[in-house]
Each structure stands twice: as structure tokens, then as C-alpha cells.
Amino acid sequence: MKILLDRIRALIRRDAVLHDIDDELRSHMEMAADDNRETGMSDEDADRAARTSFGNLGSIKDRAYEVRGGGFMETLLQDLRYGIRLLLKHPGFTLVAVATLAIGIGANTAIFSIVNAVLLRPFPFPQPDQIVMVSEFAGGIVSYPNFADWKDDQNLFASTSAVRSNESFNFTGGGEPERLQGRLVSASFLSTLKVQPFPGRDLVADDDRPGAIPTVLLSHAFWNRRFNADPAIVGKPIMLNNQSYTVVGVLPRDFQFDLDADVTIPIGLSADRFKTRGGDPGVHVVARLLPNATEQQAQAALNVVYARLEHEYPSSNTGRRAYLTPMHEYFVGSARQPLLILLGSVGLVLLIACANVANLLLVRASTRKREISVRVALGASRWRIIRELLTGSLLLSLIGAALGVLLALWGTAFIGRQLPASIPRLAEANVDLRVLLFALGASVLTGLLFGLAPAIQASRLNLTDTLKGGNCGSAGRRQHLNRVLVVCEVALTMTLLVGAGLLIQSFLRVMQVDPGFRSENLLTMQVSVNNPDGNQVGLFFKQLQENIRRLPGVKSVALSNGLPLAGVNHPTYFIEGKPLPKNGAEPPAIRYTVSPGYFQTMGIELVKGRVFTDQDTPTTPAVAVIDEALAQRTFPNEDPIGKRLSQSRDFSSAYEIVGIVRHVEQDDFDQRAFRPPQFYFSFNQISPDQLPGSTRRINLLVRTDVEPTSLTAAVRAEIAGLNKDQAVFNVRTMDDIVSQSVAPRRFSMMLLTVFAVAALMLASIGLYGTMSYAVAQKTSEIGLRIALGAQSQNVLRMVIGEGMKLTLIGVLLGLTASFALTRTMKSLLFGVSTTDPLTFLGITLMLAAVALFACWIPARRATKVVPLVALRYE
Amino acid sequence: MTNPKADLLQGTLDMLILKALSLGPLHGYGIIQRIRRMSGEMMHVEQGALYPALYRIEQRKWVSSKWRHNETGRRAKFYTLTKTGEKQLTEEEASWDRLALVVTRMREAT
């Protein structure tokens, strides 16, 4: 410890050390003078004698300092200075190496910053580990009455709250009307998360009941945007859906939970919407575990509660259970695997980059061979040489890392823009301390990785050989190391290419899936329904459709409560005359409520029977259209037409099936294992105020002859012409919706492809470098062969053969690794097996072709060797 | 006086310093005096050799140092043999004895 302190002191306070030495020598001199005086010298003589006995004081000081001050830090500085000078002396090498490392470390840092934000960083709530999500149905849905039965049970949770996101509200009164995203929550929502509103107060139990004075919490962003962050808004009313809500508080700026919401409103106000003990409409439930309770204990207690509910409500709760998922797992669990695969892949790229730089260093080391030999001969220790070379390597990797972090800053923003909503919490991705530490760690590790082998190699020089100037000796061993590195590069590249190839294949196949509808030339937008008078709403939409249909360029218009690719809502269906499914075992399905023109406008083909017409009215028998999936599932061997479908077990309201249409794909096209049955009701037979809450947004669909977005303004004008307070939102083309639904898949595919191409480039550069070096080393041999009559063909074959031998070994290793690793990608693939022979073969051929080219250039050069020059070369 | 220092191997100087300090803590000036006395005035170590050697063996933790006042009241840096230093001294003495024995035998053999 003392030595270390001494050395640090030597570095920081060089003067202090020199001073200490000075003092010591002075005291020495004075003692010598004292003794001289004792022998009877005069003061003056005594001093002079003492001084002369010392000889050259300055040189003694210097030598003493060299011992004391020349410690770790001093040497490090020396090595750094030397390293920098070397880098500057070989700008070409430096540029290539630094660029390679910057890309490698930068890409790793960017991906890690995303992994950090999505997977590692805890949610910004106190004790986030205690927060769990409860679900009864797929998709995390819980029936509200069931929840209400146990929400205050002190033995279950410390605190619970229902959450219903993705509600929408019309904000009017004061400026432009705006469609707001809202969430309905229990009064205990914020206290469950342990978050405090400011300014203002939290919701209280009295706000959260039917008939309470309506209250609302604002999001920080909305508060800023519409109220200029004025704290005086607290206590004032705002108009939502033509109803007055009193603002009680503002959520913290960094607050985030599930979907963003501008307004947060007590769910109790609309508790009458959630009367069913089924999943539609349902709520999400967030809960905080009791202090010191484990998830298992809470689950066990919840099982007891559900056993009781089953007993009390056998008709709805038979067989039903609720399950706990840690909040973090619930929100980001699905993103984990793709992200880890990306992180692993980008790590491989960095490894390849390391191998390349190591190769460069090896080649360069050969040019420094003589210099190092001389220093070893003069007594430099082997460790000293290794340390100096390693310092150089670390210097290189740190410069690379610094540039890499800059790249990552840009890359993180870029990736964030590429993938707006598909991965949760992505917006939070940034370069924070942990990311910086990661970059630093990565650079130190890479520096050691690519620096160690060349450094050890260099220090193991056979002195006499090198000094004599022979070109053999250690060159052989270095070549060997070179080759091992190239083989590794090829193997790693192979693995990456196979991974990327499989993803590209999957993507192409996904894009070839027939979605069941035609997305081109289709404009969609959402219009909200607020008017409590159903007849008026019906008239409004009727008029609106007629007006829009008259616009030039419009082929047809339709209304619908939902769109394809939006995923499963949870209505159940029952068929008259069929055995009723058990409670909790109802198949998830999708219900659309559509206008008669929907099938034509969306391009969904009729398979059998008829679709809705204008003759289906509230007074005629209620009719339904089902899709092929429902027909196949429920009527495998009979004709569904004429059968009756209902949403209630008692068939109190039943719909006659009049037609079968094509199945429409959902989610991102890949849920092939399960094709959710779909059924359609006619918009004309349901008054809009009977639509369940989440469907009070009506989608307006316009099929056009022209570029669909060119009609946006005209359609908006028609809407405003009928009702100027009508908010219009989510204006998108159906093509956009489709492309957004495959965005995550495209994203992983693109990134992995970029990584794989980068790897391929690095590996071919590595191969090229190694073969060039081999050719340079063998110039005399080749010259001799040519002089003895070898044809240029033979030379070509010799060099290329050697390069391809390395490639082949690499490819074989890579294939083995791919077989093992692609298994982890299974869930990311679609329509291809993890060992797709076509992909494996194609990638092998491509890699071989690139490798061949990389070897061909140095091979060509070898054939141009002039024998006389080559032989004189030695 | 002939200069035995010229041939003095580094390790030998280290051993002499350690030997001198084995009699008790001492400052640099004192070490030179003590070595001279102990060698029967045969050996004079110069300052220019002593201090680098002292600092080196201090870094190896064979000795530790502290500023103190000497008997005449001057401030001086006193060096003390450490446990490691004692062990080192024993080892070096043993190997020196072996070397001396070998050399003596060789000479007598002629």
C-alpha cells in the first residue's frame, strides 16, 4: 500500500518526492559535516569536504528518483506517450483499427443501451420488485366484479388497483378539440405504485364510485401542452366527452405505466360498464405484494379466493383462476429473447473486430521485431515489453470506445426512431452511467483480447534469429496464430450470416402471407361517438358515408369498430345446439361491428352466403357473419348458415349466421398456431350507444382509386362540415398499419443483417490481410518456384488453396456453432426451420465466394513475382 | 583505496545494507559508516550507489523508512529492517556462503 501511495505521490507530486530525496541527501551531508567538525576541521572545510565526498549531487538525485518515481504510473505514462507516438506514426493502421473498434464497440453499446433500458433498468417506482400483475384471461385481463370481490382483502396484497388503458376522451372547451388517450384506474392506483401527484392530490376512495363528482389526474406532458404547466389548473374543471371533470392533480414527469395516457380517471365512475364476470370488457390489475410476502405466497392466497369465487358463482367462475406475473416480466418479457439475441450477435461482431485488429497487430509486430529484440537484448524484461504493447492496445481500444460511444448516442436515437411502439420502454433508452461502464468494460476487454496474443508473441522472440535478420524462426508461429484468428473469424461470421439468413427468410415468408384483406389504397381514421342519442349518431354516420362516397377518387366507404391486425378482444360466443364450453375455457375470439360496405371496402372475400345489406335493420332479425376459422372450428362437418350465435349462455339475444368470409390475420401475421375465430355484427342493427365503451371509437374506412393520403383533407372537411366539434384521429393508411405490424420483425432482421454484413466484411478483410502477409513472407519461395518453372496457375492454386483451407475449417466450425445456436431463435422464425438446409447451403456458398475473392487478390500478386527480385529480397 | 565498488554486484550491495540494518535502524549516512566499520575499513559505499539501492529495497519492502531525529538532534530518514528483509538477508547470506565455498574450493583445487 505504501509503495502504491509512494508511486501515486510520485506521479501527482513529483516535486514532493524530489524534495524528500533532497532532504535526505542534505541531512546526510550535514551529518557528514558534523563528523568532519568533530575531527577538528573548520566549519567551512567540514562543509566543503562533505559536499565534495558526494560527487555530482544532481546525478545522484536523478538516479535515486528513477528508482523511486519510476513506478507503475510513471511507466504507464511513458508507455502511453510511446503508444501515442506509434499510433501517429502509422496513421493508416491506426485509422483502420480505430474505425473497426469504434464500430464494434459502438454497435455493442447501442444495443446494450436498449437492453439496459428495456430489460435491466427497474421501473421508476419504489420497490418495483413487489409490484405484480394479475390475470385471469389471456392478455392479462381480469373481470372487474371478480376483482372487486378481493381488491380490499388484507391477506392478499398490500394494495391493488384496476387499470384500463387505451380509453379515449374528447377534450373540448378551450382551443381545438383534441382526442385524448385515457386510462381508468382505482383510487389506489398511484398509492399501489407508491407515486405522488404534484401539484395536487391523489385520488381518494370517494372519487372512485358511481355517481361521484367526476375527477381527473393529468399527465405531465398534457399539463404542459394544454395548460402551460400552470399549477392553478388544480381544482378547475375540464370538459371530457361533454362532461365536466375536476382536475385534482398532475402525475410526475417520468411516470409511465403501460400505454401513455393524457388523463387518468377513477374507474368507479363507470363501474356499471363492468358488470360481467367474463373477460369482455375486462380490466388489468396491478397489485403490490404484502411486505415480506413472496409471489408464491400471494399466488397461494389468491388460489384460495378463486376457489371461493368458483363456489359462489359457479356459472361464470367454474375452473377460473388468476395468475401473478412480476410487473417487469409482464411488460418486457416478450422483448427479452429478441434483444438478447441481438446483443449476442453484436457481441460476435465485436469478437470478429477483435480478431481483425489482433491480426493487424501481429503483422505490425513483425515490423517492430528488430526494435523489440534490441530492447530485450539491452535488458528490458519480458513483462515490461508485454506491458508496453498492451498499453498500446488498450490505448487503441479506448480511442475506439470513445468514438464508439458517440456512434452509440446516434445509434440509440436512430434505433429508437425505427421502432416507436413495438418494444416497451424503448423510448427510455439512452446512454447512462451503466451504458458508459459497459462501453469501458467492453473496450478494456477487447484491448486485452486483441492485444494479449500479439504481445506475448512479440515478447517471445528468439533473439539471435531476429537480430541476425533471418526471416524464418518465429514468423512461422506468428503465421500460425494469424491463421487461427482467421478461422475463428470465418466461423463467427458464418454463425451470424446463418442467423440473419433465417430471419430474412422468415420476413419474406411473413410478407407473403395472404392477410385476408387488401391493404392498398385504403385510408383509415378514427372518429369518436359521444352523442348519447343513438338515432342522431346513426344519422350522422349515414350522412357522412354518403357525403364521402360522392368525393372524386373514392370507391367505397365503410365503418367498423375495429381493424385487422389489432389483436384479440375477448368476447365469447356460443352456438345454439352445440355443447356450451366450460367457464374459463371459452375460446378467445374477435367481434367486429361493421357497416354493410365493410367487406367490399376492406377487400374481404365472401366464401358462402351473404354479407350485410342495408335491408338488415333494427327491426329485421339480427344477423351475423362468421369467418372461415370459426366455421372450421365449430362446424367442421356441417353448414353454419342458418345456425344461431349468441354472446350469452342463455341465448337471450341471438344472431342468425347468414354468411362466411375469409379469415383476417391478426397481430403480426405469425399467430399461425391459433387463428382466433372472428364474427361480425351489423352496425345498422346496433345503435352506437349500445357499443361497449372501448368501441365508441368508430373507424372510418375509405377505399380509393388514387393515393389514399391525397384524400385526407377532403374527408376531414366532410366530417367538420357535419360536426365541427368532431375529433378525428389516427389517420393512417392500411398499408402503414400492415408495415407497422411487422416492424419488430423487420427491425430484428435489419439489425442482424447489418451485423452479419459487417462481420462478412471484417472477416474477408482479415482473410485478405492474412493471405497478403503469407504471400509477402513467401516471396522468395514463390520466386524460386517460378524460377524453377512453376506456372502462374500453380502459384495461384497454392495461395488460394491455402486460404480456402482456412475458410473451409472456419465454415465447418461455423456450421456446427450455427446448428447449436439457431435453436435459441426458434420463436423469432416464421415458416422456416432453425436448420433450414437452403439457408445453410446458401450462406456457405456465399461465404466461400467472398473468401475466394479475398484470397484471389493476394494470389494474383504472388503470380506477378519476378524471380530475380524475389531471390535478391532476402 | 582501491575501489571494490566497481565490481560490487548489485545483490551484494543489497546484502551489505540489509546486514548493516540488521544491527538496528539507521539513516543513510550511518549505513555507510557502519558498513565501513563492519568491513574493517575495507569497504566504502558511495552515496550515489547507496540511495538508489536503498530506495529499491524499500520498494521491495525489505526495509521501511521514517523521518526521526538522530542523537545530535538532526532530522534524518531512518531505515528499519522488515520481517521480509530479515528473511531476504538470511537467504542472501546463505547463497553468498555457498558461492564463497565454491570459489575457495576451486582455488584450492589448482
Interface residues (C-beta under 8 A of the other chain):
Chain A: K2 I3 D6 I21 D23 E24 L25 S27 H28 E30 M31 A32 D34 S53 F54 G55 N56 S59 I60 R63 A64 E66 V67 R68 G71
Chain B: H27 G28 Y29 G30 E46 Q47 G48 Y51 P52 Y55 R56 Q59 K61 S64 N70 T72 R74 R75 A76 K77
